[in-house]
Amino acid sequence: GADQTFTVPAGVTSVSVKMWGAGGGGGAPGGWSYGYAGGGGGYTTGTLSVTPGQVLTIVTGGGGVNGWSSNSSNTYGGGGYTCNSDCRYGAHGGGRSAVRYNNADLITAGGGGGGGSTYSYYGNQVGGAGGGLTGQDGSSGESSSWAGRGGTQSAGGSGGTANYGMAGSQYTGGHPT
């Protein structure tokens, strides 16, 4: 829930990193019949060039909060929220994990999208997985336009049309209006 710091020790010029973004929360049935899973967090690995004494900021994304949460702020690490007025259905997205320097991500693992709910078993309001150059799109058996789209390395994904989804931005997931 808070940034950590790592000071590069003397004599160290590279750091090997493995990290996972947080998964999105599961949608609650609310007044409907079915709740669906959130997407898994992304994974990345790499070697960073560093200098001794450099202070890196470590972000470990928070897991998405399941449906019914009345919190209308982003999950730690930038995971999108879903509650502005009616919190019964959708879940929060998971936060990204990252190593940062000078307010820029050096390496990032994206968080997964939050799941939704529907009255039909075939609705499949599943959150998309994070990771890669572009995160996975969410899915909706009701209408493909209802699902949010995965973000990229430099931009947030577009929001689904159900509940007038707002697009995310770089490092921050979208939310309903």
C-alpha positions, 0 to 999 in steps of 0.5 A: 500500500505504499512505495518502498525504496531500494538503494543500489549497493556499492559495486553493483551495476545491474539488478535482475528483476522478476515481478508480477502485477496484481490480479483484478477482483471478482465481480459480485452478483449484486442483485443479479445472478452471477459474478465473474472473475477478475483478470490475472496480473501480468509478469515481467522479468529483466535486467536493469542497468544501475549505478551505486547509490541510486535510489529506486522506488519499488511499487508492489501493486495491490490486489483488486477489491471484489464487488460490493466495495464502497471504495471509489479510489484506485487500488494501490499501483493504479488499479481502476475502481468501479464504484461511484454510486452503485457498488453491487456489481463490478470489482476493482482492477489490480495495481501494477508493480514497477521499479521506478526512477525519477518518477518514471517506470523502468520496468512494469508488470500490469494489473488485471482488470476487475470482473463484473456480473450479469443476470445470465450465465452466458454473460461472462463479464470477465476482467482482462489479464495484465501484461505484455505490450498490451493488456488483454481485453475484458470479455462480455457475453452480453455485448463486446462493447461492454468490456473494457480494453487492455492498456498499453505501455504508454496509454490506458485502455478504453472503458466499456460502454456499460455504465459509461466506462471511462478510459484509463491512463498510463499507470492508472486503470479506468472507472465508471462515470 
